[in-house]
């Protein structure tokens, strides 16, 4: 026997000899157990019994046929067999299966040393997906009804059944999968404490077993509101497509585009207003849904919503700020500095410092990827092991580089703190991922609605703000209460988002954010100049808060509208209170 073919070659000679000796002592280790001369032979399935019995006969009758064609014919013949004839093959299979199980039990008793090698790992079994749980349950039922069915037949039949499963039945298995995953997380964390050498991240333990469609189905069942269309055109297309089921999908969008172009501006504005109203209702419903969720699920939903808001921001910048971009280009051509770019650079936090191990890994990652044929997981595992076994004197160079990187980070953070927190116009510094501030009161909410729906775009800026104040005075107290409630709901959502965002920051980033906000308040006070001496009242305090809020509004809203809203907010509120 050629033992050198059964052992690894990339070890030292002494290790190779030791491997060869172990293989001589136990040549049937692991997967080779079934090759043992005394290991009982598995019985043939009913179909294979029929196949082996009839193959020679059909091969003589059809010598021109290939093995594949013969297999297809015999498979078809077996399926067409009456149940009485099939039962003969099934009974033979079941009888031999019982003999096999008895012989296997005897083999285990006679060779306990071999069976120890096949012992499964004590690592907790990974949680199964809803489909896997359902499949394992239904497979047993299916095989009881059709014991002679092949694995392929079972998969095909059950796969079709799963695709036709109702949402209610599917939810049952989704809940079971979630329960199993929670149990796995607890067991796995206990196992990790006992086996710290296991290289499994927290993300690997908590990875979801649900698909995107299954997650959406569960959220819908739990009461998550349906997301409205992102803009008026999408809403119009959705309404139109509901009556275009007979039209080919490739032609639907073309027809929608043509029909949209035929609408006049008033009809388009009506869709825009309807879309904005749907978005506001969605925000309120989403906030109520979030209150019913645990903190972990809240963070997941907020992360999904954050991605959507980012896309909306990009779209709004592309459409509503074309004029502002043209003006910026003209300023740049005339040699004026780009103030917006400078503000973005100040708002972006410096790159976090790297550890000595991370710097070393960056320098050698190319060599390890080449060694492991671009398998990043294996390369990272090998690098971690190498770093752990590396002597301290070899690590000194990388530790020094990490210390330099830490100093660089602290220096950049200090520079950022000392830089002016606001621009000359008093605009707020933007931090990456910071949630958009919500309106503080009913009047601000009312102003935002009128400015965003385009209804007053025909008026000059100053007249626009006067008109908003006038309309606010004319609406009924119940309508004012409605806007006030909307503002309060949005404030609750904003506070929740801000709290989660602050938790995601490091202590240094949090300090920089607080520093920037305090600097912003100081600079805006200087820009406004000294306030006239007057007796402080609650109404004045409210107006000052409104003005400060308006200055903190994002650039994504109507820039001119947002800045003017703060000035007329106080006047309108005063007149309303009178």
Long-range contacts (C-beta under 8 A, 24 or more apart in sequence): 1-27, 26-113, 26-114, 26-117, 28-114, 29-114, 29-117, 30-117, 30-118, 33-114, 33-117, 33-118, 36-107, 36-111, 36-114, 38-107, 38-110, 38-111, 39-107, 40-99, 40-100, 40-103, 40-104, 40-107, 41-100, 42-100, 43-93, 43-96, 43-97, 43-99, 43-100, 44-93, 44-96, 45-93, 45-148, 45-150, 46-86, 46-89, 46-90, 46-92, 46-93, 46-147, 46-148, 47-75, 47-78, 47-89, 47-148, 47-150, 49-89, 49-92, 49-93, 50-74, 50-77, 50-78, 50-81, 50-89, 51-75, 51-78, 86-148, 89-148, 90-147, 90-148, 93-148, 94-147, 122-191, 123-191, 123-198, 124-184, 124-187, 124-188, 124-191, 125-184, 126-184, 127-177, 127-180, 127-181, 127-183, 127-184, 127-209, 128-177, 128-180, 128-209, 129-177, 129-209, 129-210, 129-211, 130-170, 130-173, 130-174, 130-176, 130-177, 130-209, 130-210, 130-214, 131-162, 131-173, 133-173, 133-176, 133-177, 133-180, 134-162, 134-165, 134-173, 135-162, 167-217, 167-221, 170-214, 170-217, 171-217, 171-218, 171-221, 174-210, 174-214, 174-217, 174-218, 175-218, 177-209, 177-210, 178-209, 178-210, 178-218, 180-209, 181-208, 181-209, 199-381, 199-384, 219-301, 222-289, 222-292, 222-293, 223-289, 223-292, 224-286, 224-289, 224-301, 225-282, 225-285, 225-286, 225-289, 226-282, 227-282, 227-308, 228-275, 228-278, 228-279, 228-281, 228-282, 229-275, 229-278, 230-308, 230-311, 230-312, 230-315, 231-272, 231-275, 231-315, 232-268, 232-271, 232-272, 232-274, 232-275, 233-260, 233-271, 234-275, 235-271, 235-274, 235-275, 235-278, 236-260, 236-263, 236-271, 269-453, 269-454, 269-455, 272-453, 272-454, 273-453, 273-455, 276-449, 276-452, 276-453, 280-449, 280-486, 283-489, 283-490, 283-493, 284-486, 284-489, 284-490, 286-493, 287-489, 287-490, 287-492, 287-493, 287-496, 290-493, 290-496, 298-496, 298-500, 299-500, 302-496, 302-497, 302-500, 306-433, 306-435, 306-497, 309-436, 313-556, 316-556, 317-556, 320-558, 321-559, 324-559, 339-423, 339-424, 340-555, 342-423, 343-423, 343-427, 343-429, 343-430, 344-430, 346-416, 346-419, 346-420, 346-421, 346-429, 347-429, 347-430, 347-431, 347-432, 347-516, 348-431, 348-432, 349-413, 349-416, 349-431, 349-432, 349-509, 349-512, 350-408, 350-409, 350-412, 350-413, 350-416, 351-409, 352-409, 352-506, 353-402, 353-405, 353-406, 353-408, 353-409, 354-402, 354-405, 355-402, 356-395, 356-398, 356-399, 356-401, 356-402, 357-384, 357-387, 357-398, 358-402, 359-398, 359-401, 359-402, 359-405, 360-387, 360-395, 360-398, 361-387, 409-508, 413-508, 413-512, 416-512, 417-511, 417-512, 417-515, 417-516, 420-519, 420-523, 421-515, 421-516, 421-517, 421-518, 421-519, 421-520, 421-523, 422-519, 422-520, 422-523, 422-524, 426-523, 426-524, 426-527, 426-551, 427-551, 427-555, 428-520, 428-551, 428-552, 429-516, 429-520, 430-554, 431-513, 431-516, 433-501, 433-504, 434-498, 434-501, 434-513, 435-494, 435-497, 435-498, 435-501, 436-494, 436-554, 436-556, 437-494, 437-549, 437-552, 437-553, 437-554, 438-487, 438-490, 438-491, 438-493, 438-494, 439-487, 439-490, 439-491, 439-549, 440-487, 440-491, 440-545, 440-546, 440-549, 441-484, 441-487, 441-542, 441-546, 442-480, 442-481, 442-482, 442-483, 442-484, 442-486, 442-487, 443-472, 443-483, 443-546, 443-569, 443-572, 443-573, 443-576, 444-487, 444-546, 444-549, 444-550, 444-565, 444-569, 445-483, 445-484, 445-486, 445-487, 445-490, 446-471, 446-472, 446-475, 446-480, 446-483, 447-472, 447-561, 447-565, 447-569, 448-557, 448-565, 449-483, 451-557, 451-558, 451-561, 451-562, 451-565, 452-557, 452-558, 461-560, 461-561, 461-564, 462-564, 464-561, 464-564, 465-561, 465-564, 465-565, 465-567, 465-568, 466-568, 468-565, 468-568, 468-572, 469-568, 469-571, 469-572, 469-575, 472-572, 472-576, 473-572, 473-575, 473-576, 520-552, 521-548, 524-548, 524-551, 539-573, 539-574, 539-577, 542-573, 543-569, 543-570, 543-573, 543-574, 546-570, 546-573
